[in-house]
Structures are given as C-alpha cells and as structure tokens.
C-alpha cells in the first residue's frame, strides 16, 4: 500500500472529523483538501531531495519524526506550529501559492487550506519516517531520495484531477 493510501485510511474516521471541527468545514471538504495536500507535501519533499544537501536534510528530519504518533496526539497538530515549520522547509515561500491552488480547486479559502496543510505535514513526515526507517535508526539520504520521489509520483498519479500536478509543478518549479 502506498504512503498516501496509508495516511488517507488512518485519517478516514475520527481525525478527519476532528480537523473539520477545528477549521470549520464539513468532512467532505477536509477530505478533498487532504487528498490534494498529500501530493503537494510529497511533491515539495521530492523537489527538495533533488539536491544531495536537501536529501540529507530530509533524512535527518525523518529520523526525528520516525517514532512520532501524530494521530495519537492530533490535538497538538491542530495548532499548526510544527506543521508550519515543516511547510517552510518543504514548500518554502510557495506555501501560500500551493494553498491557493488547492483552495481554488476544491472551493475552500486559502487560509483554511494552509491550516490543513500544517496539520497534514507532520503526519506525512511521521508516516514517511516509519516507512523509510522501519522503526528507528538514521535514514540514508539516497534511500530517502528514492522513496520520496516514488511516493511523490504515486501521490500525483492519484490526485483527484490531473491538472493539480501541473499547477503544483509550476508553483514548486518542477
């Protein structure tokens, strides 16, 4: 099962409802945003791993997040502080543009999409860390690069509309 499938399955029940309540949307709107947020976050990670320095940085970050249980403490993610920091590294100055593109596509305002992106980012890090590291240790930058790029391609292929990939590609410079 692909990373995005694992995350969507884990979020499908209670967490989506919790996020919806926190941001003031219905669950179907949150699901739509999350489905497009996953390829966006993974796409930003894949872009960052194109350089050796970026791959090494993500490998170190994944080592820090591999033992996290973000869904066990979803309340701590709802503030968005950790996720905002991750988004700065992953999307850089494009966070607002990415949120705007997703928001325009799914009919949700950009500010709300940014809140959801900040909740989703640490979840992606934790799941990716577990997948790459399998339970601990230090991630190898080469393996991280391969895994992230494969997961990003898989997520992009499953995006709800094909044009999202080209929109995000132009925003993220891929």
C-alpha atoms as a printed R data frame, in Angstrom:
    type eleno elety resid chain resno       x      y       z
1   ATOM     1    CA   UNK     A     1   0.000  0.000   0.000
2   ATOM     2    CA   UNK     A     2   1.304  3.433  -0.906
3   ATOM     3    CA   UNK     A     3   2.023  6.073   1.681
4   ATOM     4    CA   UNK     A     4  -0.899  8.280   0.662
5   ATOM     5    CA   UNK     A     5  -3.267  5.309   0.911
6   ATOM     6    CA   UNK     A     6  -1.973  4.542   4.408
7   ATOM     7    CA   UNK     A     7  -2.442  8.141   5.526
8   ATOM     8    CA   UNK     A     8  -5.900  8.521   3.997
9   ATOM     9    CA   UNK     A     9  -7.014  5.261   5.601
10  ATOM    10    CA   UNK     A    10  -5.720  6.366   9.013
11  ATOM    11    CA   UNK     A    11  -7.406  9.770   8.710
12  ATOM    12    CA   UNK     A    12 -10.661  8.437   7.308
13  ATOM    13    CA   UNK     A    13 -12.545  8.072  10.535
14  ATOM    14    CA   UNK     A    14 -12.165 10.318  13.570
15  ATOM    15    CA   UNK     A    15  -9.205 12.502  12.605
16  ATOM    16    CA   UNK     A    16 -10.938 13.970   9.528
17  ATOM    17    CA   UNK     A    17 -13.923 14.905  11.701
18  ATOM    18    CA   UNK     A    18 -11.600 16.452  14.309
19  ATOM    19    CA   UNK     A    19  -9.818 18.501  11.655
20  ATOM    20    CA   UNK     A    20 -13.150 19.557  10.129
21  ATOM    21    CA   UNK     A    21 -14.408 20.734  13.502
22  ATOM    22    CA   UNK     A    22 -11.175 22.653  14.144
23  ATOM    23    CA   UNK     A    23 -11.179 24.506  10.797
24  ATOM    24    CA   UNK     A    24 -14.941 24.924  10.427
25  ATOM    25    CA   UNK     A    25 -15.513 22.785   7.331
26  ATOM    26    CA   UNK     A    26 -17.516 19.659   6.711
27  ATOM    27    CA   UNK     A    27 -15.697 16.350   6.485
28  ATOM    28    CA   UNK     A    28 -16.054 16.039   2.710
29  ATOM    29    CA   UNK     A    29 -14.318 19.400   2.231
30  ATOM    30    CA   UNK     A    30 -11.480 18.382   4.552
31  ATOM    31    CA   UNK     A    31 -11.121 15.052   2.736
32  ATOM    32    CA   UNK     A    32 -10.860 16.904  -0.596
33  ATOM    33    CA   UNK     A    33  -8.186 19.237   0.770
34  ATOM    34    CA   UNK     A    34  -6.217 16.378   2.354
35  ATOM    35    CA   UNK     A    35  -6.311 14.341  -0.869
36  ATOM    36    CA   UNK     A    36  -4.666 17.258  -2.671
37  ATOM    37    CA   UNK     A    37  -2.429 18.273   0.236
38  ATOM    38    CA   UNK     A    38  -0.669 14.903   0.280
39  ATOM    39    CA   UNK     A    39   0.699 15.162  -3.283
40  ATOM    40    CA   UNK     A    40   1.621 18.798  -2.613
41  ATOM    41    CA   UNK     A    41   3.642 18.000   0.520
42  ATOM    42    CA   UNK     A    42   5.284 14.960  -1.073
43  ATOM    43    CA   UNK     A    43   5.989 16.971  -4.224
44  ATOM    44    CA   UNK     A    44   7.753 19.616  -2.179
45  ATOM    45    CA   UNK     A    45   9.780 16.927  -0.430
46  ATOM    46    CA   UNK     A    46  10.682 15.338  -3.776
47  ATOM    47    CA   UNK     A    47  11.820 18.722  -5.101
48  ATOM    48    CA   UNK     A    48  13.989 19.208  -2.026
49  ATOM    49    CA   UNK     A    49  15.618 15.785  -2.410
50  ATOM    50    CA   UNK     A    50  16.878 16.646  -5.889
51  ATOM    51    CA   UNK     A    51  19.989 18.063  -4.244
52  ATOM    52    CA   UNK     A    52  22.256 15.939  -2.045
53  ATOM    53    CA   UNK     A    53  22.011 18.550   0.696
54  ATOM    54    CA   UNK     A    54  18.211 18.523   0.563
55  ATOM    55    CA   UNK     A    55  18.070 14.717   0.655
56  ATOM    56    CA   UNK     A    56  20.425 14.644   3.654
57  ATOM    57    CA   UNK     A    57  18.378 17.294   5.446
58  ATOM    58    CA   UNK     A    58  15.143 15.369   4.892
59  ATOM    59    CA   UNK     A    59  16.834 12.131   6.003
60  ATOM    60    CA   UNK     A    60  17.803 13.800   9.291
61  ATOM    61    CA   UNK     A    61  14.303 15.205   9.749
62  ATOM    62    CA   UNK     A    62  12.719 11.817   9.055
63  ATOM    63    CA   UNK     A    63  14.917 10.265  11.724
64  ATOM    64    CA   UNK     A    64  13.473 12.789  14.178
65  ATOM    65    CA   UNK     A    65   9.874 12.008  13.143
66  ATOM    66    CA   UNK     A    66  10.060  8.232  12.646
67  ATOM    67    CA   UNK     A    67   8.808  7.404  16.132
68  ATOM    68    CA   UNK     A    68   6.145 10.110  16.245
69  ATOM    69    CA   UNK     A    69   2.491  9.182  16.594
70  ATOM    70    CA   UNK     A    70   0.762 12.282  15.245
71  ATOM    71    CA   UNK     A    71  -2.686 10.704  15.117
72  ATOM    72    CA   UNK     A    72  -2.343  9.663  18.740
73  ATOM    73    CA   UNK     A    73  -1.889 13.323  19.643
74  ATOM    74    CA   UNK     A    74  -3.823 15.070  16.882
75  ATOM    75    CA   UNK     A    75  -4.693 17.884  19.272
76  ATOM    76    CA   UNK     A    76  -1.065 19.025  19.308
77  ATOM    77    CA   UNK     A    77  -1.090 19.273  15.500
78  ATOM    78    CA   UNK     A    78  -4.237 21.358  15.308
79  ATOM    79    CA   UNK     A    79  -2.320 24.460  16.378
80  ATOM    80    CA   UNK     A    80  -0.149 24.089  13.287
81  ATOM    81    CA   UNK     A    81   3.179 25.187  14.795
82  ATOM    82    CA   UNK     A    82   5.106 22.012  13.962
83  ATOM    83    CA   UNK     A    83   3.420 21.728  10.587
84  ATOM    84    CA   UNK     A    84   4.130 25.349   9.746
85  ATOM    85    CA   UNK     A    85   7.819 24.774  10.359
86  ATOM    86    CA   UNK     A    86   7.791 21.656   8.178
87  ATOM    87    CA   UNK     A    87   5.964 23.532   5.410
88  ATOM    88    CA   UNK     A    88   8.612 26.275   5.444
89  ATOM    89    CA   UNK     A    89  11.248 23.626   4.717
90  ATOM    90    CA   UNK     A    90   9.169 21.630   2.253
91  ATOM    91    CA   UNK     A    91   7.358 24.322   0.285
92  ATOM    92    CA   UNK     A    92   9.455 27.351   1.127
93  ATOM    93    CA   UNK     A    93   7.854 30.590   0.070
94  ATOM    94    CA   UNK     A    94   5.330 28.718  -2.068
95  ATOM    95    CA   UNK     A    95   3.056 27.631   0.778
96  ATOM    96    CA   UNK     A    96   0.505 30.369   0.083
97  ATOM    97    CA   UNK     A    97   0.527 29.645  -3.656
98  ATOM    98    CA   UNK     A    98   0.079 25.911  -3.077
99  ATOM    99    CA   UNK     A    99  -2.744 26.566  -0.596
100 ATOM   100    CA   UNK     A   100  -4.357 28.927  -3.096
101 ATOM   101    CA   UNK     A   101  -4.171 26.363  -5.907
102 ATOM   102    CA   UNK     A   102  -5.692 23.641  -3.730
103 ATOM   103    CA   UNK     A   103  -8.300 26.033  -2.333
104 ATOM   104    CA   UNK     A   104  -9.352 27.200  -5.801
105 ATOM   105    CA   UNK     A   105  -9.691 23.613  -6.948
106 ATOM   106    CA   UNK     A   106 -11.746 22.343  -4.005
107 ATOM   107    CA   UNK     A   107 -13.630 25.539  -3.118
108 ATOM   108    CA   UNK     A   108 -12.008 26.276   0.245
109 ATOM   109    CA   UNK     A   109 -10.292 29.535   1.179
110 ATOM   110    CA   UNK     A   110  -6.503 29.598   1.120
111 ATOM   111    CA   UNK     A   111  -6.101 30.380   4.835
112 ATOM   112    CA   UNK     A   112  -8.087 27.278   5.790
113 ATOM   113    CA   UNK     A   113  -6.121 25.141   3.345
114 ATOM   114    CA   UNK     A   114  -2.905 26.414   4.956
115 ATOM   115    CA   UNK     A   115  -4.196 25.292   8.362
116 ATOM   116    CA   UNK     A   116  -4.938 21.834   6.962
117 ATOM   117    CA   UNK     A   117  -1.533 21.680   5.238
118 ATOM   118    CA   UNK     A   118   0.071 22.460   8.612
119 ATOM   119    CA   UNK     A   119  -1.816 19.537  10.173
120 ATOM   120    CA   UNK     A   120  -1.030 17.142   7.314
121 ATOM   121    CA   UNK     A   121   2.718 17.900   7.035
122 ATOM   122    CA   UNK     A   122   3.781 16.278  10.353
123 ATOM   123    CA   UNK     A   123   1.558 13.284   9.593
124 ATOM   124    CA   UNK     A   124   3.332 12.823   6.259
125 ATOM   125    CA   UNK     A   125   6.720 13.133   7.986
126 ATOM   126    CA   UNK     A   126   5.822 10.517  10.593
127 ATOM   127    CA   UNK     A   127   4.432  8.034   8.087
128 ATOM   128    CA   UNK     A   128   7.319  8.559   5.681
129 ATOM   129    CA   UNK     A   129   9.823  8.214   8.526
130 ATOM   130    CA   UNK     A   130   8.267  4.922   9.605
131 ATOM   131    CA   UNK     A   131   8.218  3.657   6.021
132 ATOM   132    CA   UNK     A   132  11.821  4.608   5.279
133 ATOM   133    CA   UNK     A   133  13.313  3.684   8.649
134 ATOM   134    CA   UNK     A   134  11.014  0.857   9.665
135 ATOM   135    CA   UNK     A   135  11.295  1.671  13.337
136 ATOM   136    CA   UNK     A   136  14.448  3.588  14.046
137 ATOM   137    CA   UNK     A   137  17.988  4.425  13.127
138 ATOM   138    CA   UNK     A   138  19.339  7.020  10.762
139 ATOM   139    CA   UNK     A   139  17.898  7.364   7.271
140 ATOM   140    CA   UNK     A   140  20.227  7.098   4.277
141 ATOM   141    CA   UNK     A   141  19.883 10.175   2.045
142 ATOM   142    CA   UNK     A   142  19.971  8.085  -1.154
143 ATOM   143    CA   UNK     A   143  17.185  5.807   0.041
144 ATOM   144    CA   UNK     A   144  15.164  8.803   1.227
145 ATOM   145    CA   UNK     A   145  15.525 10.419  -2.188
146 ATOM   146    CA   UNK     A   146  14.353  7.276  -3.998
147 ATOM   147    CA   UNK     A   147  11.460  6.647  -1.623
148 ATOM   148    CA   UNK     A   148  10.222 10.241  -1.571
149 ATOM   149    CA   UNK     A   149  10.371 10.568  -5.341
150 ATOM   150    CA   UNK     A   150   8.482  7.292  -5.792
151 ATOM   151    CA   UNK     A   151   5.842  8.284  -3.221
152 ATOM   152    CA   UNK     A   152   5.501 11.727  -4.814
153 ATOM   153    CA   UNK     A   153   4.926 10.218  -8.254
154 ATOM   154    CA   UNK     A   154   2.386  7.773  -6.831
155 ATOM   155    CA   UNK     A   155   0.541 10.557  -4.986
156 ATOM   156    CA   UNK     A   156   0.495 12.774  -8.075
157 ATOM   157    CA   UNK     A   157  -0.937  9.933 -10.149
158 ATOM   158    CA   UNK     A   158  -3.785  9.559  -7.642
159 ATOM   159    CA   UNK     A   159  -4.595 13.281  -7.373
160 ATOM   160    CA   UNK     A   160  -8.283 13.863  -7.883
161 ATOM   161    CA   UNK     A   161  -7.684 15.878 -11.032
162 ATOM   162    CA   UNK     A   162  -4.749 15.646 -13.400
163 ATOM   163    CA   UNK     A   163  -4.305 19.409 -13.634
164 ATOM   164    CA   UNK     A   164  -3.304 19.658  -9.958
165 ATOM   165    CA   UNK     A   165   0.070 18.109 -10.784
166 ATOM   166    CA   UNK     A   166   0.809 20.717 -13.424
167 ATOM   167    CA   UNK     A   167  -0.387 23.535 -11.178
168 ATOM   168    CA   UNK     A   168   1.779 22.363  -8.281
169 ATOM   169    CA   UNK     A   169   4.670 21.645 -10.652
170 ATOM   170    CA   UNK     A   170   4.645 25.223 -11.876
171 ATOM   171    CA   UNK     A   171   4.411 26.591  -8.333
172 ATOM   172    CA   UNK     A   172   7.136 24.304  -6.968
173 ATOM   173    CA   UNK     A   173   9.380 24.679 -10.011
174 ATOM   174    CA   UNK     A   174   9.337 21.051 -11.192
